[in-house]
Amino acid sequence: MPKALEKERLFFQIYQSLEKELLEMTDYIHFSENNLDVYSVKLANFILRANVECESLLKELYKKTKHFNSLSEAKQSKALENSTYREVNAVYKLDKKKIYIASEIFYFQRILRTFHSFCV
């Protein structure tokens, strides 16, 4: 199996695991705009792990950009730490995307976040 396909499967398995865990949390937290200030250690841990996965995905996407592939090996390592989001955004226009939460068990009426704040 090609290495890229293995990575895609791994990312998807991790996504499915995170999704399952989030859905299990709905047994304890009513996900709605009225509860956006809810805090729990379990929820904070979940958010941190989801962010780590997002960062890993951004780095993989960055490795596929022309900019990254034009760098020397020495500069590639440093670039992964510094300009990942900016370069991925240039290709995928993430700052123009909006996140909509659509689920029968989540009760949000509006857009929660955009990727715009990452661009600053």
Backbone torsions as a table, in degrees:
resi	resn	phi	psi	omega
1	MET	NA	132.5	179.4
2	PRO	-59.9	146.1	-177.0
3	LYS	-59.6	-38.9	-179.7
4	ALA	-61.8	-40.7	179.8
5	LEU	-67.3	-37.5	176.6
6	GLU	-61.0	-43.6	179.6
7	LYS	-64.0	-42.6	179.0
8	GLU	-60.4	-43.3	178.6
9	ARG	-63.5	-42.0	179.0
10	LEU	-62.4	-47.4	178.1
11	PHE	-59.5	-40.1	-179.5
12	PHE	-68.2	-38.7	177.2
13	GLN	-63.5	-41.9	178.3
14	ILE	-64.9	-42.3	177.0
15	TYR	-58.1	-47.2	-178.9
16	GLN	-61.4	-38.6	178.2
17	SER	-64.7	-44.4	177.8
18	LEU	-63.6	-42.0	179.2
19	GLU	-61.3	-44.9	179.2
20	LYS	-59.9	-46.0	179.9
21	GLU	-62.1	-41.3	178.7
22	LEU	-63.2	-43.0	178.9
23	LEU	-64.1	-35.3	176.5
24	GLU	-64.7	-32.0	179.3
25	MET	-66.4	-21.2	179.9
26	THR	-67.9	-11.5	172.9
27	ASP	-69.5	-21.5	-175.4
28	TYR	-117.7	-25.1	-177.3
29	ILE	-123.8	127.5	173.7
30	HIS	-84.2	107.4	-177.3
31	PHE	-77.9	102.7	178.6
32	SER	-151.5	168.9	179.2
33	GLU	-61.7	-28.5	179.7
34	ASN	-68.4	-19.1	-176.8
35	ASN	-113.1	24.0	-179.6
36	LEU	-66.2	-17.7	179.3
37	ASP	-94.9	5.9	179.6
38	VAL	-63.5	139.9	178.6
39	TYR	-130.9	139.7	168.9
40	SER	-154.2	153.9	178.6
41	VAL	-63.2	-39.5	179.9
42	LYS	-62.8	-43.2	179.2
43	LEU	-67.0	-41.4	178.1
44	ALA	-62.2	-42.4	177.5
45	ASN	-62.5	-41.3	178.2
46	PHE	-61.3	-45.9	-179.5
47	ILE	-61.9	-42.0	178.4
48	LEU	-62.3	-45.1	-179.9
49	ARG	-66.0	-38.0	177.6
50	ALA	-64.5	-38.6	178.1
51	ASN	-66.2	-38.2	177.1
52	VAL	-61.7	-41.7	178.6
53	GLU	-66.2	-39.3	176.7
54	CYS	-61.4	-42.8	178.9
55	GLU	-62.3	-42.3	178.5
56	SER	-62.3	-42.4	177.8
57	LEU	-64.3	-42.1	177.8
58	LEU	-59.3	-41.6	179.7
59	LYS	-65.1	-39.5	178.0
60	GLU	-66.2	-40.0	177.3
61	LEU	-65.9	-39.3	179.6
62	TYR	-62.2	-38.9	179.8
63	LYS	-62.2	-16.6	-180.0
64	LYS	-95.1	-1.6	-178.2
65	THR	-82.5	155.1	177.0
66	LYS	-62.3	-39.2	-179.2
67	HIS	-57.7	-49.8	-178.5
68	PHE	-62.0	-44.6	-177.1
69	ASN	-70.8	-15.6	177.5
70	SER	-85.0	-10.3	-178.3
71	LEU	-84.5	154.4	173.2
72	SER	-70.2	162.9	-179.7
73	GLU	-58.4	-39.5	-179.9
74	ALA	-63.3	-39.9	-179.2
75	LYS	-78.1	-25.8	179.6
76	GLN	-61.5	-44.8	-179.3
77	SER	-60.6	-46.1	179.4
78	LYS	-66.6	-38.5	-179.4
79	ALA	-64.3	-34.4	178.5
80	LEU	-61.3	-28.7	-179.2
81	GLU	-86.2	-22.0	-169.9
82	ASN	-110.5	-44.1	-169.0
83	SER	-123.3	22.7	-176.2
84	THR	-54.3	-56.1	-175.0
85	TYR	-62.8	-44.6	-176.9
86	ARG	-57.5	-45.2	-177.9
87	GLU	-72.0	-39.8	177.1
88	VAL	-65.1	-39.6	178.0
89	ASN	-61.4	-37.7	179.1
90	ALA	-60.9	-33.8	-179.8
91	VAL	-84.5	-47.9	-171.1
92	TYR	-99.5	-5.1	178.3
93	LYS	54.4	47.7	-178.2
94	LEU	-62.2	-30.7	180.0
95	ASP	-67.1	-13.5	177.6
96	LYS	-94.4	-9.9	-177.3
97	LYS	-83.9	152.6	176.7
98	LYS	-126.5	149.0	-179.9
99	ILE	-104.0	121.8	174.9
100	TYR	-111.4	133.3	177.0
101	ILE	-98.1	117.3	-179.2
102	ALA	-128.3	110.1	-179.7
103	SER	-160.6	153.0	177.3
104	GLU	-71.5	-17.3	-178.0
105	ILE	-112.1	0.6	173.9
106	PHE	-109.5	136.7	-173.5
107	TYR	-120.9	68.6	178.4
108	PHE	-109.4	136.6	-177.2
109	GLN	-98.7	-13.4	-171.9
110	ARG	-136.4	175.5	173.8
111	ILE	-69.6	131.3	-178.8
112	LEU	-84.0	-46.0	-176.1
113	ARG	-151.9	159.1	167.8
114	THR	-122.5	172.5	178.1
115	PHE	-85.1	0.3	-174.5
116	HIS	-55.4	-40.3	-175.2
117	SER	-64.1	-21.2	178.3
118	PHE	-74.0	-21.5	-173.9
119	CYS	-79.2	-17.9	-174.3
120	VAL	-72.4	NA	NA
